[in-house]
Amino acid sequence: MTRRVTGRWRTGAVCALLALAPASGAGAVAGIQDDRLPNLSGAELQERLGLLAGTGTPLTRVDVLWRRVAPTRPTDPRNPDDPAYDWSVYDQIMLGLAARGIRPILDFYGTPPWASTRGGTSAAPPPVHAGMFAGALARRYSGTWRTAGGVLLPEVREIELWNEPNIPLFWRPQCRSGPGRRYVPVAATRYAALADASVREIRAANQDAIVIGGVAGPSGNLDDRGKVCRTGSESVSAGSIIAQLRRNGVRIDAWSQHLYPIGPPARAVFFPGWPTLPRLAPMLDRLRPGMPVYVTETGYHTSYNRYHRYFVTEAQQARWLGETFRLADRTPRVVATVWFNLQDNPRWTGGLLHADLTRKPAWDTFQGIAPATATRTTS
Amino acid sequence: MSLLVSGAASATAAPAASFSGWIGIADARLQRDRLVVLDQATLRVREPRAGGARGPVAFTYHRTGTFEVGLNRTRLRFDRAAFTERLAIRSSAGSLAGGRLAADDEDYLVIAGGRAVAPPVVWCCTPDGTEVVVESDGRADAPRVIGGGIDGDRVRLVLRGADGSVILRSSAPGRLADADAPDGSRTDAVLGINPGDGLVDIDRGRMVWSDDPDGGVVWIAVPSDAGPGPAVAVGVPGTVHRLWAAAGGGVVLTRQGLVWRVYRLTPAPSRRLVWAGRQRPVVGVGNGSVAIAEGRRILTSRGGRARRVATARGPVPALTADGDRVAWFERMRRRERNGWTRRTVARLGRVR
């Protein structure tokens, strides 16, 4: 049985990619994330950092789980040394990455129980609390802060604001039904408030910080036209988030978009994908002309999992990983692309390593690409 | 895939539920309160190139997944006229065609088809609607599921390894507190059998298989975590083409010369002819009943020869039965203002 796919996403999707200007010459930095890092410590963490360094990656992304750092409410939330904060794992990670010459992008999310009515990790947090935590994070890793033992912590300049606020797994509620059953993207409104507070706090902590907003997941399409909010979980579009950031006058430095294409990277015409990514450009220009784009998550799974529901062979993964980073180089606004993830687990099967740590063919492909991008800059 | 589903939801019971288009139905199951369909498709995506360059950008991917529609209190009518998509498995690794569904009254199991990679197996669903991925291994030498089913609260799968060894893997996805957690109750039993692909099935305390389909031998046993118990061989004339585990034994589709036959088997051992004909029938088995589509004629059997219960208004790509009910699908064409449209319509009837 053969069925042809139709729909609104089709219009001009591939045209956009082919109409891109030639590469700026700088190219994008290639990175990889290891989501196990925050779960380890001591020798295990050091071993794991060695494994990450073995990929040759110059860049990684680290999830800073707010609810883990601040399990109880801090009395002085802007102060990284508030006794409620536990940065021990993250200090080890930052020092270990610095020692190995790997630059981190920090991404904070995960609402602590004390910051939401029901205690859910994906509950939309009070923007002021999230902003003050972002400030504490930026201050601790501003290159001027020392641990209790007197160790100077490295500077981390790139900070992402939350993870996939347009997906109910990470942010609830997404929407409500307005007058005339109009779709009201409440996640965009609340996220813009969080971004506003965070940008101010981060800048106060480190003037050189690059604040990356959006961090939009591969859902919700480019805009919210025609959507209906039935359960409150129907995803908000990237376009709505950008529009709300503009309305609030939020001065983020860069946009982050996550791409998990269905089909080969250059042909995947659903939004968001490499061919459709340039559609964001005119919207981002209204936030700030020429705003750079970080693709802080992309990948292909090599077996079925319930979170992405699309998989390819290991040979395809290796081939399409190469294509992904070549496309990133040819896409002028894209300054960094991070493959997610290092190792398979039951929830995520897009790793370069199987769950038993044996290598997939994509490991070699990544190793052949990433080190050469180390000299590129994202600023 | 919501584009696929048509039909307005209605507060009153609907005699039929439909899809727009002729969907590729791999299997279907009637449960106590719903009808589940496993569909499969190859989706071709085509886009014009930029700047008027010749030829489209095109790629293909494959999909299999389930659609569900609820039944009303009589369980002989649908609670609405539209199906809802539940599970979707998508891949560029290769076709996912040839999948099978297993079900009990509440839950079901999707055993995806396909030869390019070991097909995933998904159990649906926890009380909060979460699916559990029972098998998913993308390695080239991963063991492949060749059959299986639901046996009480155990899911039992028969897998063949790259070295030809066959195991019976049992697990309990319905008991997991976390859908992604490893199943501590999982067991593997090495089997001394070698059934062909699709020639092994398990359902509610019965396991049937044939490792000599040309010889017309079907084995019936009671499965357990340790493997099947003592097996009874039942001979059937002709070649075994497909078989189903069923209450009391099994059902087998055979071909001998030009004649197709459906037999009901018991571990007595005995066989009883349900149907014979010269056209390959579409067969559905569930909860002791057998349903057969002979062209457009819908026949059912509770124990003896199959008897006609309805005549479909179009070709029948799939059907299923559950004790005293039968559900079948009709491929319809309807003339509308802008030309002919295709629909796949599901209907319900009583088993005779």
Interface residues (C-beta under 8 A of the other chain):
Chain A: M1 T2 R3 R4 V5 T6 G7 R10 A13 V14 C15 A16 L17 L18 A19 I262 G263 P264 R267 A268 V269 H301 T302 S303 Y304 N305 R306 R309 Y310 F311 V312 T313 E314 Q316 P346 R347 T349 H354
Chain B: L3 L4 G21 W22 I23 G24 Q40 A41 T42 L43 R44 V45 R46 E47 P48 R49 A50 G51 A53 V57 A58 F59 Y61 A88 I89 R90 S91 S92 A93 G94 A112 A116 V117 A118 P120 V122 T130 E131 V133 S136 D137 G138 R139 A140 A179 D180 A181 P182
